[in-house]
């Protein structure tokens, strides 16, 4: 791309979407190569326990490459000898590209000192050194192991998501990098020592200094975002404010970040020097609430004029759009919100509601949305799609 110092909002949108893979056509037959390439581009997929439709880490791939075999991602994430990812706290709990492991060791070291870790877990770590070491030794002797298989630790209680002391110890060790995820059983994390899970080549890679690792993570963030504010860059890997503020000027000086202005935006904005600016984006994609395109909600508003909040934790009578609403991206615009549920028992994809954006015309949205819903139903192994009555004719249902 020819270096520009001023961009229109449309150009910024196209840069952002292209950086996340929406500037390319979906493959006819998505393969392991497409899965790995998408992970390399996004750097990580957020993991979340909500399973109303499908687990969060599977959705970004579907949005970008279409109806792939979900086992391909499981293979990339958890194959004993051929994995290309590891689990850690990147953007919340995440599947992260394996090559990035050394860049998170400073965060692991901070966690082991009780820093950069959830407050309650840090307190638990400070007060339970001996117990945590017992849990680590049990994993060393008996791993891989789930929290429920620990010989001690007690049963879950009503706080901390019902975590037992054993689960807390495991999570402290996980944050500190002393254990990692060997695999998952259903959605349960199964823990083991890193040296029995991760390739020697990764474990033997030298650990960079904190400042070096943070610069690299911010550089990877702008590659994944294309164009971003400081807040958006640090949000990608959840860097702390002070760390990001110290590193960003260094990246600007090194030419890895280009300060630009975007029409209608305030504050500093930075561009990836190697960002692509396609002439058009031809996306037709349902986006998970945990998709990198909509992670940072202020960015979503600035890029798409789309005010987005997930309403899972909103009481039913106060919800405006629905429990699990997915933005629908058409071209370079988010044109609607679709409240979806996979009713696996009946084999139906339930479309509870469709809310077009103010400037979007339902009849123009409908053909692409119908195709994407059919694609999603097939991908999830569902045989029927149930849509709101007002949309049945438009969607051919």
C-alpha positions as CSV (number, residue, x, y, z in Angstrom):
1,X,0.0,0.0,0.0
2,X,1.2,3.5,-0.8
3,X,2.0,5.2,2.5
4,X,-0.8,7.6,3.4
5,X,-1.0,10.0,6.4
6,X,-4.7,10.7,6.1
7,X,-7.4,8.1,5.5
8,X,-11.1,8.1,5.0
9,X,-13.3,6.1,7.3
10,X,-14.1,3.6,4.5
11,X,-10.3,3.1,3.9
12,X,-9.8,2.5,7.6
13,X,-12.6,-0.1,7.6
14,X,-11.1,-1.9,4.6
15,X,-7.6,-1.9,6.1
16,X,-9.0,-3.4,9.3
17,X,-11.1,-6.0,7.6
18,X,-8.3,-7.0,5.3
19,X,-5.9,-7.4,8.2
20,X,-8.3,-10.0,9.7
21,X,-8.7,-11.9,6.4
22,X,-12.0,-10.5,5.1
23,X,-10.3,-9.2,2.0
24,X,-10.0,-12.7,0.5
25,X,-12.6,-15.1,-0.9
26,X,-13.5,-18.1,1.2
27,X,-12.0,-21.3,0.0
28,X,-14.2,-23.9,-1.6
29,X,-12.8,-26.7,0.6
30,X,-11.3,-25.3,3.8
31,X,-8.3,-27.3,4.9
32,X,-5.8,-27.4,7.8
33,X,-3.6,-25.0,5.8
34,X,-6.5,-22.4,5.9
35,X,-7.0,-23.0,9.6
36,X,-3.3,-22.4,10.3
37,X,-3.1,-19.4,8.1
38,X,-6.0,-17.8,9.8
39,X,-4.5,-18.4,13.2
40,X,-1.2,-17.0,12.0
41,X,-3.0,-13.8,10.8
42,X,-5.2,-13.3,13.9
43,X,-2.4,-14.6,16.3
44,X,-5.0,-15.9,18.8
45,X,-8.6,-17.0,19.2
46,X,-10.5,-16.1,22.4
47,X,-12.0,-19.0,24.3
48,X,-15.3,-18.6,26.2
49,X,-17.5,-21.1,27.9
50,X,-20.8,-19.9,26.3
51,X,-22.1,-22.7,24.0
52,X,-25.5,-21.3,22.9
53,X,-24.4,-21.5,19.3
54,X,-20.8,-22.9,19.2
55,X,-17.8,-22.4,21.4
56,X,-16.2,-19.0,20.7
57,X,-12.8,-20.1,19.4
58,X,-14.4,-22.0,16.5
59,X,-16.4,-19.0,15.1
60,X,-13.7,-16.7,13.8
61,X,-12.5,-19.4,11.4
62,X,-16.1,-20.0,10.2
63,X,-16.5,-16.2,9.6
64,X,-13.4,-16.1,7.5
65,X,-13.0,-19.5,5.7
66,X,-16.6,-20.9,5.8
67,X,-17.7,-24.4,6.8
68,X,-14.5,-26.0,7.8
69,X,-14.2,-29.3,9.8
70,X,-14.0,-28.2,13.5
71,X,-11.7,-31.1,14.2
72,X,-9.0,-29.3,12.2
73,X,-8.8,-26.6,14.9
74,X,-8.7,-29.3,17.6
75,X,-5.8,-30.9,15.8
76,X,-4.0,-27.5,15.5
77,X,-4.6,-26.8,19.2
78,X,-4.2,-30.1,21.0
79,X,-2.4,-32.7,18.8
80,X,0.3,-34.3,21.0
81,X,3.0,-33.9,18.4
82,X,1.8,-31.5,15.8
83,X,0.1,-28.7,17.7
84,X,0.5,-25.1,16.4
85,X,-1.1,-23.4,19.4
86,X,-1.1,-23.2,23.2
87,X,-3.5,-21.9,25.7
88,X,-2.8,-18.9,27.9
89,X,-4.1,-15.5,28.8
90,X,-3.7,-13.4,25.6
91,X,-7.0,-11.6,25.0
92,X,-8.7,-13.2,28.0
93,X,-8.3,-17.1,27.9
94,X,-7.0,-17.7,24.4
95,X,-5.7,-20.2,21.9
96,X,-2.4,-18.5,20.9
97,X,-0.1,-19.3,18.0
98,X,2.7,-21.5,19.4
99,X,5.5,-19.3,18.1
100,X,4.4,-16.6,20.5
101,X,5.0,-18.6,23.6
102,X,8.3,-16.9,24.5
103,X,6.6,-13.5,24.2
104,X,4.3,-14.3,27.2
105,X,6.9,-15.5,29.6
106,X,7.3,-12.1,31.2
107,X,3.5,-12.3,32.0
108,X,4.0,-15.7,33.5
109,X,6.9,-14.4,35.6
110,X,4.8,-11.5,36.8
111,X,2.0,-13.9,37.7
112,X,4.4,-16.0,39.7
113,X,5.2,-12.9,41.7
114,X,1.5,-12.2,42.2
115,X,1.4,-9.4,39.6
116,X,-0.7,-9.2,36.4
117,X,-3.0,-11.8,37.7
118,X,-6.6,-11.7,38.9
119,X,-6.7,-10.2,42.4
120,X,-8.4,-13.1,44.1
121,X,-6.1,-15.7,42.5
122,X,-3.0,-13.6,43.4
123,X,-4.2,-13.6,47.1
124,X,-4.8,-17.3,47.0
125,X,-1.2,-17.8,45.6
126,X,0.4,-15.7,48.3
127,X,-1.5,-17.7,51.1
128,X,-1.2,-21.2,49.7
129,X,2.4,-21.8,48.5
130,X,2.7,-25.3,50.0
131,X,-0.6,-26.5,48.7
132,X,0.1,-25.2,45.2
133,X,3.4,-27.0,45.2
134,X,1.6,-30.2,46.2
135,X,-0.7,-29.8,43.3
136,X,2.2,-29.2,40.9
137,X,3.9,-32.4,42.2
138,X,0.8,-34.4,41.7
139,X,0.6,-33.2,38.1
140,X,4.3,-34.1,37.7
141,X,3.6,-37.6,38.9
142,X,0.1,-38.2,37.5
143,X,-0.6,-35.8,34.7
144,X,-2.3,-35.0,32.5
145,X,-5.1,-34.3,34.9
146,X,-8.3,-32.4,35.3
147,X,-9.2,-30.4,38.4
148,X,-11.8,-33.0,39.5
149,X,-9.1,-35.7,39.4
150,X,-6.9,-34.1,42.0
151,X,-6.5,-36.2,45.2
152,X,-7.0,-33.2,47.4
153,X,-8.4,-29.7,47.1
154,X,-12.0,-30.0,48.2
155,X,-15.2,-29.5,46.3
156,X,-16.2,-26.4,44.5
157,X,-18.0,-23.6,46.3
158,X,-20.4,-20.9,45.4
159,X,-17.9,-18.2,44.4
160,X,-15.2,-18.0,41.8
161,X,-17.4,-19.9,39.4
162,X,-17.6,-22.7,42.0
163,X,-13.9,-23.3,41.8
164,X,-12.4,-25.7,44.4
165,X,-9.0,-24.9,46.0
166,X,-7.5,-27.5,43.7
167,X,-8.9,-25.6,40.6
168,X,-7.5,-22.3,42.0
169,X,-4.1,-23.9,42.5
170,X,-4.2,-25.2,38.9
171,X,-5.2,-21.8,37.6
172,X,-2.4,-20.1,39.6
173,X,0.1,-22.6,38.1
174,X,-1.4,-22.0,34.6
175,X,-1.0,-18.2,34.9
176,X,2.6,-18.7,36.1
177,X,3.4,-21.0,33.2
178,X,4.2,-23.9,35.4
179,X,1.4,-26.0,33.9
180,X,-0.4,-25.7,30.5
181,X,-3.3,-27.2,28.7
182,X,-2.6,-30.7,27.4
183,X,-6.0,-31.0,25.9
184,X,-9.7,-30.5,26.7
185,X,-12.2,-33.1,27.7
186,X,-15.5,-31.6,26.5
187,X,-14.7,-28.1,27.7
188,X,-12.8,-29.1,30.8
189,X,-9.1,-28.1,30.7
190,X,-6.7,-31.0,31.3
191,X,-3.4,-29.8,32.7
192,X,0.1,-31.1,32.4
193,X,3.7,-29.8,32.6
194,X,4.8,-27.6,29.7
195,X,7.8,-29.9,29.0
196,X,5.4,-32.8,28.3
197,X,3.1,-30.8,26.1
198,X,5.0,-28.1,24.2
199,X,7.7,-28.9,21.6
200,X,11.3,-28.6,22.7
201,X,12.0,-26.1,20.0
202,X,9.6,-23.7,21.6
203,X,10.6,-24.3,25.1
204,X,14.3,-23.9,24.2
205,X,13.7,-20.5,22.4
206,X,15.4,-17.8,24.4
207,X,13.2,-15.6,26.6
208,X,13.2,-12.0,25.4
209,X,13.4,-9.1,27.9
210,X,10.0,-7.6,29.0
211,X,10.3,-4.5,26.9
212,X,11.4,-6.5,23.8
213,X,8.4,-8.9,24.2
214,X,6.0,-6.1,24.7
215,X,7.2,-4.3,21.6
216,X,6.8,-7.5,19.6
217,X,3.3,-8.1,20.9
218,X,2.3,-4.5,20.0
219,X,3.8,-5.0,16.6
220,X,1.8,-8.2,16.1
221,X,-1.3,-6.4,17.3
222,X,-1.0,-3.7,14.6
223,X,-0.4,-6.5,12.0
224,X,-3.7,-8.2,13.1
225,X,-5.6,-4.9,13.4
226,X,-4.2,-3.0,10.4
227,X,-5.1,0.3,11.9
228,X,-5.7,1.1,15.5
229,X,-5.5,3.5,18.4
230,X,-3.2,2.9,21.4
231,X,-6.2,1.5,23.4
232,X,-7.0,-1.0,20.6
233,X,-3.4,-2.1,20.2
234,X,-2.9,-2.8,23.9
235,X,-6.3,-4.5,24.2
236,X,-5.4,-7.1,21.6
237,X,-3.1,-8.9,24.0
238,X,-4.4,-7.1,27.1
239,X,-1.2,-5.2,27.8
240,X,-1.2,-2.8,30.7
241,X,-1.5,0.9,30.0
242,X,2.0,1.9,31.3
243,X,3.7,-0.9,29.3
244,X,1.9,0.1,26.1
245,X,2.6,3.9,26.5
246,X,6.3,3.1,27.0
247,X,6.6,0.9,24.0
248,X,4.5,2.6,21.3
249,X,6.9,5.6,20.9
250,X,9.7,3.2,20.5
251,X,7.8,1.4,17.7
252,X,7.0,4.7,16.0
253,X,10.7,5.6,16.1
254,X,11.6,2.2,14.6
255,X,9.1,2.7,11.8
256,X,6.9,-0.2,12.9
257,X,4.0,2.1,13.5
258,X,3.0,4.9,11.3
259,X,1.0,7.8,12.9
260,X,-2.0,8.7,10.6
261,X,-5.3,10.5,10.8
262,X,-8.7,9.1,10.0
263,X,-11.6,11.4,9.0
264,X,-13.9,11.8,12.0
265,X,-11.6,10.1,14.6
266,X,-9.9,11.9,17.4
267,X,-6.7,11.0,19.2
268,X,-3.6,9.3,17.9
269,X,-4.1,6.5,15.3
270,X,-1.4,4.1,14.0
271,X,-1.1,2.2,10.8
272,X,0.7,-1.1,10.0
273,X,3.4,-0.1,7.5
274,X,2.6,-3.3,5.5
275,X,-1.2,-3.0,5.7
276,X,-3.3,-3.8,2.7
277,X,-6.0,-1.5,1.4
278,X,-8.3,-3.4,-0.9
279,X,-10.5,-1.5,-3.3
280,X,-13.5,-3.4,-1.9
281,X,-14.5,-6.0,0.7
282,X,-17.0,-8.6,-0.3
283,X,-17.6,-10.3,3.0
284,X,-20.8,-12.1,4.0
285,X,-20.1,-13.2,7.6
286,X,-21.8,-13.7,10.9
287,X,-19.4,-12.5,13.7
288,X,-19.1,-14.0,17.1
289,X,-19.4,-11.6,20.0
290,X,-15.8,-12.7,20.7
291,X,-14.4,-12.0,17.2
292,X,-11.3,-9.8,17.1
293,X,-13.2,-7.4,14.7
294,X,-15.6,-6.5,17.6
295,X,-13.5,-7.2,20.7
296,X,-12.9,-3.5,21.5
297,X,-16.3,-2.0,21.4
298,X,-15.2,1.7,21.0
299,X,-13.2,0.5,17.9
300,X,-16.4,-1.2,16.6
301,X,-18.3,2.1,17.0
302,X,-15.6,4.1,15.3
303,X,-15.1,1.7,12.4
304,X,-18.7,0.7,11.7
305,X,-20.9,3.2,13.6
306,X,-22.2,0.1,15.4
307,X,-22.9,0.2,19.1
308,X,-22.6,-3.3,20.3
309,X,-23.0,-5.0,23.7
310,X,-23.5,-8.6,24.4
311,X,-26.7,-9.1,26.5
312,X,-26.0,-12.5,28.0
313,X,-25.8,-10.9,31.5
314,X,-28.7,-8.6,30.9
315,X,-32.1,-9.7,32.4
316,X,-34.4,-11.0,29.7
317,X,-36.9,-8.3,30.1
318,X,-34.2,-5.6,29.6
319,X,-32.6,-7.1,26.5
320,X,-32.9,-5.0,23.4
321,X,-31.6,-7.4,20.7
322,X,-31.3,-10.8,22.3
323,X,-29.3,-13.2,24.4
324,X,-26.6,-14.1,21.9
325,X,-26.6,-11.6,19.1
326,X,-24.2,-11.9,16.2
327,X,-23.3,-8.9,14.0
328,X,-23.8,-9.6,10.3
329,X,-21.0,-8.2,8.1
330,X,-22.0,-7.5,4.5
331,X,-19.3,-6.0,2.4
332,X,-17.5,-3.6,4.6
333,X,-20.6,-2.7,6.7
334,X,-22.3,-4.3,9.7
335,X,-25.9,-4.3,8.6
336,X,-27.8,-6.3,11.2
337,X,-27.8,-8.2,14.5
338,X,-29.0,-11.8,14.5
339,X,-29.9,-13.6,17.8
340,X,-29.1,-17.3,17.3
341,X,-29.2,-20.5,19.1
342,X,-28.3,-24.1,18.1
343,X,-31.0,-26.4,19.3
344,X,-28.9,-29.6,19.0
345,X,-31.6,-31.8,20.5
346,X,-34.1,-31.0,17.7
347,X,-31.4,-30.4,15.0
348,X,-32.6,-26.8,14.4
349,X,-30.9,-23.4,14.1
350,X,-33.1,-21.0,15.9
351,X,-33.1,-17.5,14.6
352,X,-34.9,-15.7,17.5
353,X,-34.7,-12.2,16.0
354,X,-33.2,-10.2,13.2
355,X,-32.5,-6.5,13.7
356,X,-31.3,-4.6,10.7
357,X,-29.3,-1.4,11.3
358,X,-31.0,1.9,10.6
359,X,-29.6,2.4,7.1
360,X,-29.9,-1.3,6.0
361,X,-32.7,-2.5,3.9
362,X,-34.1,-5.9,4.8
363,X,-34.7,-7.0,1.2
364,X,-31.0,-6.2,0.4
365,X,-29.7,-8.1,3.4
366,X,-31.9,-11.1,3.1
367,X,-30.2,-13.1,0.2
368,X,-26.7,-13.0,1.8
369,X,-28.1,-13.6,5.2
370,X,-30.1,-16.6,4.1
371,X,-27.0,-18.1,2.4
372,X,-24.9,-17.6,5.6
373,X,-27.6,-19.1,7.8
374,X,-27.8,-22.2,5.6
375,X,-24.0,-22.4,5.6
376,X,-23.9,-22.2,9.4
377,X,-26.6,-24.8,9.9
378,X,-24.8,-27.2,7.7
379,X,-21.5,-26.5,9.5
380,X,-23.1,-27.2,12.9
381,X,-24.9,-30.4,11.6
382,X,-28.3,-28.8,12.0
383,X,-31.0,-29.8,9.5
384,X,-33.6,-27.0,9.8
385,X,-33.6,-23.3,10.2
386,X,-36.4,-21.5,12.2
387,X,-36.7,-17.8,11.4
388,X,-39.1,-15.1,12.6
389,X,-42.4,-15.0,10.8
390,X,-41.8,-11.6,9.3
391,X,-38.6,-12.8,7.6
392,X,-39.8,-16.2,6.3
393,X,-40.6,-15.0,2.8
394,X,-37.5,-12.9,2.5
395,X,-35.2,-15.7,3.6
396,X,-37.0,-18.3,1.5
397,X,-37.9,-20.3,4.7
